[in-house]
């Protein structure tokens, strides 16, 4: 009994394997998941930009008219005039 190694039909094997995998995919479920992921990513981006802008305003140096007044205090800085 002779065993032959076939090397000429690898492209057809790849095509057959790919078609079997694609036949079992649920494209509507995949589209729904992609849509939910895109909406969730957009919401995360909006919250991140909002948090960054709030943090920038909170730790910004005071304006010219407020320089002599009370210093702004952030979350991590304790107030020194309260005893």
Backbone bond lengths (Angstrom), bond angles and torsions (degrees), N, CA, C in turn:
res aa  C-N    CA-C-N  psi(-1)  N-CA   C-N-CA  omega(-1)  CA-C   N-CA-C  phi
1 X - - - 1.432 - - 1.523 107.73 -
2 X 1.324 116.53 120.98 1.457 121.78 -178.71 1.528 109.66 -95.08
3 X 1.315 114.86 132.92 1.455 120.80 176.45 1.518 108.41 -102.70
4 X 1.305 116.11 123.67 1.461 120.68 179.87 1.523 109.25 -110.73
5 X 1.322 115.28 134.62 1.456 120.42 174.86 1.516 108.03 -94.89
6 X 1.313 116.68 116.68 1.461 119.88 -178.81 1.521 109.18 -90.39
7 X 1.306 115.64 123.70 1.462 120.48 179.15 1.510 112.13 -115.02
8 X 1.297 119.28 -5.32 1.456 121.76 -174.86 1.511 114.78 -85.82
9 X 1.311 119.96 -17.85 1.460 120.94 -174.14 1.542 111.83 -112.85
10 X 1.316 118.66 36.01 1.475 120.29 178.52 1.519 110.94 -70.48
11 X 1.325 117.79 -33.58 1.464 120.08 179.12 1.522 110.78 -64.33
12 X 1.318 116.98 -39.00 1.465 118.84 179.25 1.529 110.79 -69.89
13 X 1.330 117.55 -33.64 1.470 119.82 175.97 1.524 111.22 -65.77
14 X 1.336 116.95 -41.09 1.472 120.55 178.27 1.528 109.71 -65.23
15 X 1.332 116.69 -42.00 1.462 120.35 178.69 1.526 111.36 -63.30
16 X 1.326 117.33 -41.70 1.461 121.30 178.80 1.521 111.08 -64.58
17 X 1.323 117.19 -44.48 1.475 120.90 179.20 1.524 110.52 -63.63
18 X 1.335 116.84 -43.35 1.466 120.32 179.04 1.510 112.32 -63.68
19 X 1.313 117.33 -40.27 1.472 119.68 -179.82 1.525 111.08 -68.63
20 X 1.325 117.89 -33.77 1.467 120.34 177.26 1.528 110.11 -67.60
21 X 1.337 116.75 -43.45 1.471 119.45 178.93 1.523 111.67 -65.36
22 X 1.338 117.76 -40.80 1.459 120.26 -179.27 1.523 112.26 -71.89
23 X 1.299 118.10 -25.96 1.462 120.57 178.93 1.525 111.39 -69.51
24 X 1.320 116.69 -26.73 1.455 120.07 -177.43 1.523 113.51 -91.70
25 X 1.316 118.35 -1.07 1.459 120.45 -179.54 1.524 110.83 -81.16
26 X 1.294 114.62 144.37 1.462 121.50 175.10 1.529 107.00 -100.00
27 X 1.326 116.93 99.81 1.457 120.56 -173.33 1.522 112.67 -70.41
28 X 1.320 118.52 -30.00 1.463 119.46 178.45 1.524 110.35 -70.01
29 X 1.326 116.33 -40.99 1.460 119.43 176.59 1.514 111.59 -66.21
30 X 1.321 116.85 -37.12 1.458 121.10 178.09 1.525 110.74 -66.41
31 X 1.322 117.70 -39.18 1.457 121.55 177.11 1.527 110.91 -66.39
32 X 1.333 117.06 -42.32 1.469 120.86 177.93 1.522 110.90 -61.42
33 X 1.321 116.87 -42.79 1.460 120.66 179.15 1.530 110.82 -64.30
34 X 1.332 117.35 -42.72 1.465 120.83 179.72 1.524 110.99 -64.21
35 X 1.328 116.91 -38.87 1.459 120.97 178.55 1.531 111.08 -65.87
36 X 1.335 116.93 -44.76 1.468 120.43 178.39 1.524 111.27 -64.51
37 X 1.328 117.37 -38.59 1.462 120.69 178.63 1.522 111.22 -65.92
38 X 1.330 117.29 -39.16 1.460 120.77 179.23 1.531 110.77 -67.26
39 X 1.325 117.19 -42.59 1.469 120.49 178.46 1.524 110.47 -65.24
40 X 1.321 117.18 -43.06 1.465 120.52 178.02 1.519 112.11 -63.64
41 X 1.314 117.76 -39.88 1.459 120.72 177.53 1.514 111.97 -65.39
42 X 1.330 117.02 -38.47 1.458 121.10 177.72 1.527 110.77 -65.57
43 X 1.339 117.21 -41.86 1.463 120.21 178.13 1.519 111.01 -64.76
44 X 1.342 117.82 -41.20 1.459 120.90 177.56 1.518 110.48 -61.18
45 X 1.343 117.43 -42.05 1.457 121.28 179.67 1.522 111.11 -62.89
46 X 1.328 117.52 -41.69 1.466 120.43 178.07 1.524 111.56 -63.09
47 X 1.336 117.19 -45.02 1.461 119.98 178.61 1.522 111.56 -64.19
48 X 1.321 117.78 -38.82 1.463 121.52 179.01 1.524 110.96 -64.82
49 X 1.334 117.61 -44.09 1.468 120.59 178.01 1.519 111.33 -64.53
50 X 1.329 117.35 -39.54 1.459 121.27 177.74 1.523 110.79 -64.12
51 X 1.319 117.90 -44.30 1.460 121.10 179.35 1.520 111.23 -64.82
52 X 1.323 117.60 -39.14 1.466 120.25 178.17 1.520 111.70 -65.48
53 X 1.329 117.29 -40.19 1.461 119.33 179.92 1.531 111.18 -68.64
54 X 1.332 117.30 -38.06 1.465 119.83 177.18 1.527 110.40 -65.07
55 X 1.320 116.78 -42.28 1.460 119.90 179.52 1.525 111.38 -65.95
56 X 1.330 117.41 -37.78 1.464 120.12 178.25 1.521 111.09 -64.63
57 X 1.331 117.28 -40.81 1.467 120.48 178.78 1.521 111.73 -70.15
58 X 1.316 116.46 -33.31 1.460 119.76 -176.77 1.524 112.15 -71.23
59 X 1.319 117.63 -37.93 1.454 121.34 -177.51 1.521 113.05 -102.66
60 X 1.324 117.57 15.42 1.462 121.00 179.35 1.528 109.63 -73.24
61 X 1.336 117.48 149.90 1.471 118.64 176.36 1.523 110.00 -66.69
62 X 1.318 117.69 150.67 1.470 120.11 -176.83 1.533 111.11 -67.45
63 X 1.316 115.55 156.39 1.454 121.78 178.67 1.523 110.30 -71.47
64 X 1.335 117.53 171.15 1.462 121.87 -176.53 1.521 112.02 -60.37
65 X 1.330 117.63 -40.36 1.467 119.59 -177.74 1.525 112.29 -75.41
66 X 1.331 119.32 -12.45 1.457 121.75 -179.06 1.519 112.50 -104.35
67 X 1.318 119.65 5.18 1.464 120.52 -174.52 1.521 112.83 -65.49
68 X 1.317 118.77 -33.87 1.457 120.38 -179.61 1.519 112.71 -84.58
69 X 1.304 117.27 -12.59 1.466 121.49 -176.44 1.523 110.98 -85.90
70 X 1.318 115.58 -171.34 1.461 122.61 -178.34 1.522 111.09 -61.32
71 X 1.308 115.61 138.29 1.459 121.86 -179.46 1.525 109.88 -74.39
72 X 1.342 115.79 143.40 1.459 119.73 175.01 1.520 109.35 -70.41
73 X 1.312 115.30 141.84 1.458 120.43 -178.90 1.517 108.38 -118.74
74 X 1.325 116.75 131.94 1.450 121.11 178.97 1.512 111.44 -89.22
75 X 1.281 116.62 -171.43 1.455 122.36 -177.84 1.526 110.73 -67.35
76 X 1.327 116.92 -41.30 1.456 121.04 -171.89 1.520 113.69 -94.16
77 X 1.331 117.82 -0.72 1.454 120.45 179.97 1.529 109.31 -106.68
78 X 1.309 118.74 120.29 1.470 119.73 178.06 1.528 110.34 -74.76
79 X 1.312 116.04 150.93 1.457 119.87 177.08 1.523 108.33 -75.93
80 X 1.327 116.66 133.55 1.466 120.64 -176.54 1.519 112.55 -91.13
81 X 1.339 117.70 -20.41 1.463 119.23 -177.86 1.518 112.92 -87.40
82 X 1.308 118.93 -3.46 1.463 122.01 178.09 1.526 109.52 -96.41
83 X 1.306 117.31 112.91 1.469 121.06 178.89 1.495 111.54 -134.08
